[in-house]
Amino acid sequence: MKHYFYFNVFILQNKNLLLHTLTLIMEEEKENILPKFFNKKYIYPLLIIFIFFAFNPQVFSKSYEDIALYYQAWKLVNTKFVDQTNNNQDWNKWEHKYDNVIQSPEDAYVAIDTMVASLNDPYTRFLKPKDFEEEANSIKGSLKGIGVQITERDGKIVVLSPLEDTPAERAGLLPNDEILSIDGVSTKGMNITKASEKIRGKKGTKVNLLIKRANTPNRIYTIERDEITLKSVSTKTPFDTTKLDDYIGYIRLSSFISRNAATEFRTALEKYSDKKGIIIDLRSNSGGLLTNAILIADMFLNGEIIVSTVDRDGYKDTCRSSKKYISDKPLVVLINKGSASASEILSGALKDNQRALLVGENTFGKGVVQEVNKMNGGSGMNITIQKYLTPNGTDIDKKGIAPDVEVKLSIEDAKKKNDTQLIKAQELLKRMITAQS
């Protein structure tokens, strides 16, 4: 009995090591698990684990799954995060930090959020099962909410852009609006996951957003939630008052999120085969899937570089167009402060290859790439795994891309439906068409 007591004390003191070993084995590919059981490296730890759990079944409880989820998140960051220093910290200190604290899924979620926050990267974030499902639905092309894309900037929750023809756009939300509170709850110290969770909700319910906007008094926007269908492409100009000449085509790409974005864009482009020039509107497009940006750039380039990515090991991978372009017509691309990520990849590729003229305002400056990882229990994690460079080798993260011709769209112009940027784009495109002909 005395020996059994000391044995249990030893096991309990080394529980973290045993759980870690078991996690490593269980993470192996299914077909490789059985051979591992008979590997000399694992046979003794497994034997000890078996004996311990046989006499202490309460330890092998639901909490183990929650600890395993936390470890899975730790390992993903440890092996994939673009910054190998993990924000200049010893990442090993987090590995078993909460082993004796995590007793439920919520405990694991809080622990993971705390760990991930230490990276100081607004784009690397953990997604609870409900949030991960919402993200998957947005990629499929549908979601519930008000239709606004948000980001975290300098500790503030900021609107990247409202999606076209959604409650957020109809209510008048604009890029760079700061959300001070959601239903009366301050966003100070709130992460983007929590903010998104509070903004989303059932169709027909309402959310109150306190908005801070430059040179405008703070105002509460009450917006009714709805079913949001993510249509990526439109060929209608934002304001009916802005008329384009018949020989000019207009394609507004509002998001790169949907898997259908590139297909929708190709259909619109082919529809304009008789036009002499094309205006591509990427204003307030906060990005989405990298593959969509590459596929669309490929429609206009002829073997040139589209984008380069650099991973945590410094390995540079360069993506070139396929020489199977669809259109060689003159192009003007509209950009603004809400144009981010995939929008910057596309506009940067067209600008650096002198394939298009950029008109508008400096872009947002998101020059990093995320990978979507499915995790245990239906949760997930988006991890920044690469930074990208434009064809000229420019790192635009936190800097953005400058337009060739700067044109600002004031709030007053927007209210009057006077699209000064689109008007300038048409003027410049006409000159390009004349010069080409």
N, C-alpha and C positions, 0 to 999 in steps of 0.2 A: 504494500500500500504506500509505503514511504517512497519507494522507487517510482511508483506511478505518479505521485504528487510532483516530485522533482522533474520527471519527464514532461509533465504538462506545463510546469513553469518554464522549462526550456523552450517548449514549443510556442507558448504564448509570447515569450520574449522575441521569438524569431518568426512570428506569424507573418510579418510583412514580407520577409524573404521567401517564405513558403508560398504565400499568395502570389508574389511576383513570379516565382518559378512556374506555378500552375497557369498563370495568365500567359506567359511566354509560350508554353506548350499548347494551350488551347487556341492561340492565335495562328498556329501553323496551319497550312492548307490541310483540308480534311484528309486527303489521301496520304499525307505525311505524318499524321498523328500517331498511328499504330507503330511504325518503325521507331519513332522517338521514345515510345514507352520502354523499348528494350535497349536503348542507347545507354552505355555505362555512365554517361554524363548526367543522366536524369534518373536512373534507377533508384539511387538512395534517397534523393529528395522526394521522389514519388512514394517510396515505401513509407517514409516518415509522415508525409501528408495523409496517406491512406490510414495509417494507424491513428493519427491525431483526429481525423474526421470521424473515424469509426467510434471513438470514445467521446467526441465532442461535436455531435451533429448540429448543435445550435450555431456553431461558427459558420458552417456552410449554409448560409441563409441568403435571403434576398439582397442583403447589404453587400455580399461579395460581387454580385452583378453590377452594383452601383460603383464599387471600388474599381472594378474592371473597366467600366465606362470611363472613369476619371483617368485611369492609366492609359487607356486607348487614346484619349485626347492628348495626354502628355507625350506619348510616343509619336503621334502625328506631327506635333509641333517640333519635336526633337529631331525628326528625320526629314521634314519637308519645308519648314519655315525658311523664307529666303535669307533672313539675317542669321547666320550661324552663331552669332554672339547672343541671340535672343534678347536684344535690347541691352547688351552689355551686362548680363547676369549669369550666374551659375544655374543652368536649367535643372541640374540634378537635385537642387534643393526642393523642387516642387514634386518630385516623383512620389514620395510617400508622405507628403506633408499632411494630408487629411485622412490617412488610412483609419485612424481611430476616431474620426469625426463623422465620416459618411455612414449614414444608417438608412438612407432613403434616396430615391431618385432626385428629389428636390435638393437634398444635401449635395449630391454629386453635381447638379447643375450649377449651384452657387459656387462650389469649389472650382469647377472648370472655368466659369466666368471670371472668377478672381484671378486664376492662373493666367488666362488668356489676356486679361486686361494689363498684366505686367509687361506685355510685349509692346504696348503703346502703338498698336496698329489697328485703326478703325475698320479695316477690311478683313482681318482675321477674327472670326467670331463663331461661337458655338450656337447651334440651333436646336431648341427643344423639338420633340417629335411633331408638334403642331406647326411650329415655324418652318421646319424642314419640309413638311407636307405642302405648306403655302408656297415655299420657294419652288418646289417641284411643279406645282400647279401653274405658277407664273411662267415657267419654262414651257409647259404644255400649252399655255395661252389663255389661262383664266385664273381669276382670284377674286376674293371679296374684300371690300374696303372702300377707300375714297379715291384710289388711283394716284398716289403720290410716291415718289422715290425720295428717300432721305439718306443723309449721311451724317457722320460725326466729325466735326471740325473744331479743333482747339477746345474740346470739352463741351461743344454746343451741338444741338440737334438742328441740322440745316436742311432745307428743301433743295434737292438736286434739280428736280423738275416734276411738274404735274404731268400725267399722261394725257394724251389727246382725247377729247370728248369724254372726260370722266368728271365725277362730282368735284374733285380737287381743282380741275381747270375751270369748270363753270363757276366755282366759288371765287376764283380770282387769285389762287395761290401762285407765287412766282419763284423762279430759281433764286437761291440765296436768302429766302425768307428764313428767319430764325424762329423755331418753335419754342416759346418760353414755357408753355404749360399745355398739358393734355387733360381735358376734363377737370381742370382746376389743380392738377398735380404738376408741380414744377419739374422741368426736365433737367434741372441742375444736378449733375452727377449721374444722370440716367444714361445707360448705354443704348446703342441703336436697336438692339434686339428687344429690349423692354419697351422702347418708344414705339416700334413697329407693332408690337403686341397690343399696346393700348389704343393705337389708331385703328387697327383692324377690328372687325366685328360683324354681327349679323346684318344682312340686308334690311334696310328700313330703319335701323337705329341711327342715332346721331352722335357725333363727336365734336367737342368744342376745342379749338386750337387757338391759343393766344399767340399772335404773330408779331414779331418785331421786324420792321422793314426800314431800310435807310431812308431818311428824310420824310418819314411818315409816322404819325402817332401809332402806338401799339393798338392792336385791334383783335377782338375775338371773332373767329370764323366758325360758324355752326354749319357742319357739313353732314349730309345724310349718306350713310354707307349704301353701297349697291354692289351688284355682281359686275365685275370688271372683265370685259373681253379685251384681251391684248391684241389689237390690230396694229401691226408694226408700220404699215405703209399707207400713206394717203396721197392722192394727186390733187387735192383741193388746197388752195392757198388759205392761210390762216384767216384773212379778212377778205370778204367779198368785194371790198372797195379796191383791192389791188388786182388790176387786170394785167395778164401777161399776153404778149403777142402770140398769135396762133402757131408760129414756127418754133416756139420755146416750150420745152417740157419741164414740169415741176414735180419733184418727188420728195415728199416729206417722210423721213424715217424717224419715228418717235422713240423706238427702242430696239435694241439688239437682243433682248431677253428671249423672245419666243424662238423656238426651233424653226418656225416658218418664216422668219424675218428675211433671210436671203432669197427664199423662193418668191415671197411677195414682192421684193424689190426687183427681182429679175423679170417678173410678169409686167410690172409697171414700166421697166426700161424697154422691154420688147414692144410694149404698146406705143412707145414714143419713137419707133424706128424711122418715122417720117420727119421727125423734128430736126432742126439744124443745131440745137444746143440744149443742154440740160442744166437745171438748177437743182442741186441736192441740198435739202434743208435738214441739218443736224442740230438745230438749235434746241436746247433743253433736253437733248438725248443723253441720258446718264450712262448709257452703255449696256452691257449684257454679255453675250457669248462671244469669245474671241474668234471662234470659227466663223461666225456671221460676218465679222469685220473683214476677215481674210477672203471669204468667198465673194463679198461685194467688191472689194478692191480688185480682185482678180478679173472682174467684169470690165475693167477700164485699163489695165496695165498689160504690158507685153514683155514678160520675162524679167521685169525689174523687181527689186526687193520691196516687199510689203512691210515687214516688221522683223526685228530681231528680239529674241528673249534671252535673258541671262539668269541662270539659276543660282542657288546658294553656293555652289562650288566654282562659280565664275565661268561655267560652260556657256558659250554663246551659240544659239541656234538661229539660223537665218532662214526666213520663209520668203520664197520668190513666187511671182505670179506664173501662171502656166502657159502663157502665150496663146490662150484661147479667149481673148477678150471679146466682148459683145459690142462695145461701142467705142469709137474713136472721136466722137463729137466733142466740141468744146464744153468744158464744165466749169461751173462756179459752185462752191460749197459754202453754205451759210453756217456759221458757228457763233456760240456765245458762252457766257460763264457757266451755263448748265450743260455744255457739251463735254462729256467725260468718258474715260476708259476706251471702250470700243469705238466711240465717235472720234476720239483723238487718234486711234490707230488708223482709221480710214482716212481722216483728213490729213494726218501726217504723211501717209503713204502717197496720197495724191499731190500734196504740196511739194514734198521733197523730190518727187519724180517729175516735177513741173507739168503735171497732168491736169491740174485744176488751179483756179484762183480762189483763195479763201477770203471771204468777206464777213465782217461782223465784229465780234469782240474776242479777247483772249479766252481760251478754253479753261476748264476747271483745273486740270493738272493731276490726273490719276494715272500714273505710269507704271502700275503694278498689276500682276495677273493673279487671280485666285483659282484654286482648285476646289471643287465641291466633293466632300468626302461623306459617304453614308456611314453611320456608326450604329452601335448596338442599340436595340430598343426603339428604332425608328428615328433617332436623333441624327444630327449631322454637324459638320464643321466646314466652313469656308476658310481656307488657309492661303495666305499670300506666298506663292512659291517661286515667282519670277518677277523681275522688272523688265520692262520692254523699252526698246530704243527705236526711234523712227529710222527710215532708210539711211539718213545721213549720220546715224549714230548718236542722235540727240536724246538725252534722258530728260523727259518733260515732267517728271513727277514733282508735284507742288509748284510747278512753273507754268505748265500749260503750253499751248501752241498759239503763237501770235498770228492774226490774220494778215494777209497781204494788203488788204485795204480795210482800215478800221472804220466802222460805222456803228454808232450806238443807237439803240432803240429806247427812247425815254418813256417814262410812265405816261406822260401826256400824249405822246404819239400813239402808244398802245391803246389808250382810252379813246382816241379819235380814230382808231383803226387805220392809222397811217403807218404802214410797214416800210419805214425808211431803208431798212437793210435789204429787203426783197427788191425794192425799187432800184437801189444801187446795183444789186446783183444782176438785174435784167439789163441795166445800162451797160455794165461792163461786159456782159455776155454778148450783147449785140456787137460791141467793138471787136470781140474775139472772133465772132462769126464772120464779120466783114473782113478782118485781117486774113482769116483762113481761106476765104473764097477769093 
